Every structure is written in C-alpha cells, then in structure tokens.
Amino acid sequence: MKKKVIIFSEIKWDFLWQRHHEVTNFFLRKGHQVIFVERVISRFPDLKELLRRFLRQLNSDNTIKKNIKKNKLLRIKKSFFLPNTNIFFRLWNFLHWYFFWRKLQKESLIYSFVDNTFVIGNNFEINNKERIIVFDVIHNWWKLPWNQNIHQRDCNKFLEYSDKVVTDSALMFEFLNKEKEIINLHLMQPGVSPNWINKSTNDNYQGDLYNVLFFGNLRHNSDIEIFKILSNDKRVRIHIFGMIHEEANHLLKIENIDFFGQVSPDEITNQIKNYQFVLLPYSKESFNETLIPNKYYECCATGMPILSNSHMSHLPKWGEFSYEIEKENIFLQLQDILTEHKLKKRDQIDLALQNVWEKNLNQMYEFILND
C-alpha cells in the first residue's frame, strides 16, 4: 500500500495554480491518498487579524468544494497552526499536533512547503523510521522580511529533521549544499503543464493597439509602477487575470486596465493568441534574488516578450527574453521590442519545453523514495 502524503501549504487550495497544486496532483496520479493542509501561516498576525483568520478557517468554504474535482484520494484540511513566535503559540501548536495530527503523521510522507517545525510536533517522535519528511524550500526563508530571526531558527531545525530537501532554485541549492551542508538535496525547477504547450502568440500582428497580459497575484510588493507606465499610452490595454490586493486596487480606476478575476489556467492559455506582451512585475527586493517563479516558464511558453523592470538575472536567459520599459515613447518601445523578439521566440519556447512538470516531478519522486 502506498504511503499517505500530507502536504503542508502556506497557500489555499483555491489560490492561483502553483507548484503546490502540481505536486499534489502528481502524488494523486501516482495513487497516493493526499491530505492538503491549507493555509499554514508564516507571518505573526495581530490579535484582530488572528481572530479573523480563525473565523475564516472555521467557516465552510464552498469555493473549494466546487473547484476540487471529485477525487476520493484527495482531502483538504484547514490549518490552525500558528507561527512559533512565543511560548503560548508553541504550546498551542504542540497540543494541536498531538491530539489531531500525531497519529495521522505516523507512517506518512510529509511534504512541507513551510519551515515551521510544529508540523511534526517539534522533535517529538522524530526517529519514526516509517515516516518520510520532505522540506520543499521555495523561499529564501533566511531573508524573509518578517519574523526573520524566528524563520532562521525554525528553518535550521527543520532542515535537521527532514529526510529529504527539495528546492526550486539553483542558488538556493548551492546555499543549502555549501552553507547548510545538506546532503540529501534535490533541485526541482518549476515547469510548464501540457495546457501551456503549443499555445504561443500570433507572430504577424499588425494592429494599432497592443494587448498586454498579466496573470497572477498583484500585491503590495509587486512592481505597480510598470502598470502605470504602460497605461499612460491609451493604445496599450492591460488585462489582469488573478487576484488584486487592496494596495493595488487603484489600478482598476485606470481606463485601459481591465480586471477579469481568477480563471482556470486553460482559460488563460486559450486566449494567449489575443496578446502581444506578457507582464512579470516582481519588485526589486532581496527576497526575490533567488526566486524561481513557475510563471517565468509559463510566460516563455507563450513566446511573448516579457515586460519587466525587475532584476531577475538569476533566471535562465532572463536578459534575452525580458525587456525593461521606460516612461517615454511607450508605443514605439513596444514596436521595437516585438521586432527584436521575433528572432528569439523559438528559443524562448524551447526553454519552456525543457522544463516540463511531469519530467521534473518524476525525478523528484525517485529522489524521495530512494534511500
């Protein structure tokens, strides 16, 4: 009988489609029963926010029920764990783990996207040989702008407890291997799903209006300025699919910016031919210096020029496929970018095809199950 897999996630199941969902669906395809635990918080909320989160977790989420395809192997459970920021939270975490999670975890494969040691009851029963603990390091937790000292402490502990460590970034791989001396370490870069393949943009567009696509999560630490720069030219129309946080809501008042909310990846890929450019608005902060966004490879699969003023030179061929935008002569800049990019389009799509999720996930699976 295959091991039960428990995935601890810092995002909700009905959030934008990401690595967490790809990993979950892969284990399901392999015949594992999967428990997806959402949303394990990593920030330290104030009391008002904490109460709001708990009430939200207690409420039944009909959206999840609608969005999950009927799969008897998949269960979604809500997390009531708290960040290990004080002795009271640590005590709560331990009791919550002891009474609700200890038996469930006993012979499971624990796949955690969070650094908190409470998901395995700190060091209690850590020598259980029937259990496999995998830590997928998708953030540089050591440089998080919140609770940094606590994250560093917990992250170091969790690395010790983990049987296998996975990361999505070559830079993080080097850091974990050399500075943290992790031996059982595997690099699993993001990839593209089949629905992104053969959906590239139109090469011969000759219109007098440019359509720019953004899909994802627009929040306070996104590069909001690039949206404002592009929207200054009314011949440029920006379509936003996904989520917009309160800090970016003012963009919706701009005439040539349209917001369509959350849609499935298939809905986005089926419309790619209607766009000439895609946006990747990451902010210029140290937290992003090792980030390998899945979205980068999805953008490459479209064959479209990537508009971004971000500094992401650690991404493969970032300097070839991304273009910075200045404040003057927007439309002329975009014309020149399209002309230049035509010669690069095939290489860009090939880069995406070299990083297909199924291949990357199978390699990860072999790494985890092999002693």
N, C-alpha and C positions, 0 to 999 in steps of 0.2 A: 504494500500500500504506500502511495506517495505521501510525503510529508505535507502537513498543513502549513500554509505560508501566511504569516501575519506581517502586513505592510504598515508601518507607521509613517504617516504622511503629514507634512505641515500645510498641505492644501486640501481643500474639499474635493470630493469626487466630481461634483458638478462644476468645478472650476474649469478654466480653459485646459484643453487637452495637452498634456505634458508627459515628461519622462515617467512619472508615477503611473500614469494610465497605461503606457506602453509596457512597463514591467509587469503590472497587474495582469493585463490581458495575455501576456506571454505565458505566465505561470498557469493561467486558466487553460490556455491551449495545450499546455503540457499535462493537463489532467489533475492539477493540484487544487485542493479546496483553498480559497484565498479569503482572508479577512482583511479588508481595507479599513484602517483606523484613521479617521479624519477628525478634527483638524488639530494636530498636536502643536500647541502654540510655543513659540520660542522667545517672544518679547515679554517683558514684565508689564502687564497692564495695571492701570489704576483701578481702584475698587469699583468705580462706576462701570468701566469697560469690562472688568472681570464679571460683574453681575450680569451685564448684557450678554456676554459670551455664554455664560452658563444657561441663561434663559433660552438663548438661541439654540443651544445644543439639546435642551430638553424638548423643544418643540419638534413635532414630526415634520420631516422635510419631504413634501410631496414631489418636489422637483427631482430629487434623487430617484424616487420610485418610478417616475416617468422616464428618466434618462437611462436607467440601467436596463439593458436587455435581459430578458429572463434567462438567468443562468444559475442553476442550482448550486454551482460551486462557489459563487461569489456572495459574500456578505459585507455590508457596510456598517461599521460601528463608529459611534462618536466618541471622541476622546475627552476625558475630564481630567487629564493630567495637567499640571501647572509647571512653569519654569522653576528650576531648582534655585530660586533666588534667596530663600530664607528657610529656617528650620521648620516653620509651620507648613510651608508648601512641600518640603521634602517629606515630612511626616504624612501629609495627605497623600502624596504620590505613592509612598510605600504601602499605606493601608489600602489604597485603591488598587494597586497592583496585587497585593497579597490576596485580597478577597475576590477580585474579579478577573485577574489575568494570570495568576501563577500557574494554575492547572492547565489553562489553555496553552500556555507557552512551553509546557514541559518537554514535548517532543517535536516542537515546531521548527520551521525555518523562519527566523525573524529577520525581516528585511527592512531596515530603518533608514529613512531619509533625514531623521533628526538626530542631534548629537546627545540628547539627554539620556543619562544612564538609568533614569527611573523606568524606562520601558522594559527593562529586565530586572527591576527590583534592586537597583544598585548592584551590589556584589553578592546578593543572596542566591544560593544555588547556582553559582556561576560555573561550577565544574560539571554541570549536567552534560554528559557526553552525547546524549540523544538529540540535543538541540544545536542548531547552527545559527550563529548570529552574524549578519552581514550589515555593514555600515556603508551606505552609498553617499559619498562625500560630494555633493553637488554645489556646495557653497564653500567659500573660504571662511569657515566659522571663526578662525583666529582673527579675522579683520572685520567682523560684523560691527556695524555702527551702534548696536545696542547690546547691553549686558555682556560686553566683550570679555571681561575677566571670568565671568561665570561660564561663558561658552568655551573659553580656552581650557578651563579646569575640567568641565564635563566632557569636552571633546577628547582630551588626552586620556581620560579614564575609559571612555567608550572605545577608543582605539585599542586599548589594552584588552578589553573584554571581547572584542569582535574576533570571530574565527577568520573571516574574510573581509577585506576592504575593497570597495569599488569606487572609482571616481570617473568623472566625465572630462577632466581637463589634464592635458599633458603637463602643465605647470604644477597642478596640484599633485599629480603622480610623482613628479620629481621631488616636491616638498615632502610628501608623505614617506617616500622611499629614503631620502637622504637625511632629512632633519628629524623625522619621527621614527626612522628605521623600521618601517613596516615591510614585512617580507611577503605575506600573503595578500598581494595587492594586484589589482587588475584595472586596466584602462578600458572603459566602455564609453566611447564617444557617442553623442547623440546621432540620430539618423533620420531618415525620411520613411514614411509609411507608403504603401503601394498607391494610396489615393493622391499622392503628390507627383507621381511619375507620369510622364507624357502629358502634362497639363501646362506646358510653357506658354508664354505670352506671344502675341502676334508680332512678327518681325517687320511687317510692312505698313505699320500705322502711319498715316499721313495727315491726321486731323489737326485742328487748330485749338484743341482743348486736351490737356493732359490729365489723366486719372491716376491718382496715387493711392495705393492700398496700404492700410495698416491693420494688422490683426494681432490681438494680444491684450495685455493688461496695462493700461495707461494710468500711471500713479505719480505720486509726488516726486519720486527720484527718476522719472523719465525725462528725456530732453524735450520739454514742452516747447521750447523756443523754435525748434525746427518746423513745427506745425505752423507757428505764427509767421515765420519767414516765407514758407511756401504759399500760405493762404493770402499773402499780400498781393499776389498776382491772381486776378479773378479768372484767368484762363487755366488755372490749376484747381482741380477738385480733389479733395481728400475724403476717402471713405474709411470709416473706423468700424471694425468688427471686433467685438470682445467686451471688455469692461473699462469703464472710466471712473476713477476715484474722484472724490469731491474736489481735490486740489486741481484737477484738470477740467472740471465741468465748464469753466468759462470758454473753452474751445467750441462748445456746442452753440455758442451765440454767433460764431463766425459764419457768414453766409455760405461760403464754399467748402464747409466741413460738414459731412453727413455721418450720423451715428446709427448703426444697424443692430447694436446689441450682440449678445452671444449667439453664434450659429455653429453648426457642426463643421468639422474640417472639410467634409465633402462639399458643403455649400460654398465654402471659400474657394476650393480648388476648381470647382465648376465655373467660377466667374473670372479666373485669372486672365483669360484672353481679353477681358474688357479693360485691363490696366496696362500702364506703360512703366510704372515705377512701384517699388515697394519700400516702406519705411522701417528702419530699425533704430528707434530713438533711445538708446541707452545713455545714461548720464556719465559724466566724466568723474567717477569716484573710484577709490582704491578697491572697493568691493567687487567691481566689475573687471578688474585686471586679470582674473583667472576664469571668469565666467565663460562657459561654452554653451550658448543658448541653442536649444533644439531648433528654434526659429531661424537661425542662420542658414542651416542646411535646407530648411523648407523654402526660404527665400531664394537660395541658389537653385533649387529645383524648378522655380518659375522661369528662370532665365532672365529675369528683370534686373536692371541696375538697382542696387541697394542705396537708398539715400540715407546718409547718416553723418552726423558731426561727432560721433563717438570715437574714442580711442580704443580700438579693439584689435590692435595689431597682432595679438597672440592667436587670433583665429586664422585658420589656413586660407591664404590668398585674400585676406581682407582688403589689402591695399589694391588688389586688381578689380574686385567686384563691387566695392563700395565707393561712394562719391560724396564729398562734402559740399554743402550748399552755402553760398554767400548771400548777403542781403540784397544785392543789386542784380538787375537783369536776370530774374529768375527763369523766365521762359527761354531765353537764349541759352542759359546754362543747361537747361534740361534738353534742349535740342542737341547741343554739343555732346552731352552725356550719352544720349541714345545712339548717335552716330559712332562714337568711340566704342560703345559697349557691344555693338553688333559682332565685332570680331572676337569677343570674349565669351559670348553666350554659350557656345558649345562646351568650353572648358568649365564654365560655371555649373552647368547641368551635370557634367561628368563628375565634378566634385561631390555633388549631392548623391549621385548614384553609387559612389564608392562608399558611402556611409548609409547603408540600408539597415533599418532597425532589426529585421529578422536575423541577419548575419551577426550583428553586434550582440544581440540578446542571446543567441545560441552559444557564442563564445563565453559570455558571462556565466551562463548556466553550467557549462562544462567546468569552468573555474571554480564555481561554488561547490559543486557536488564531488569534485575530485579531491582526494586527500593530499 
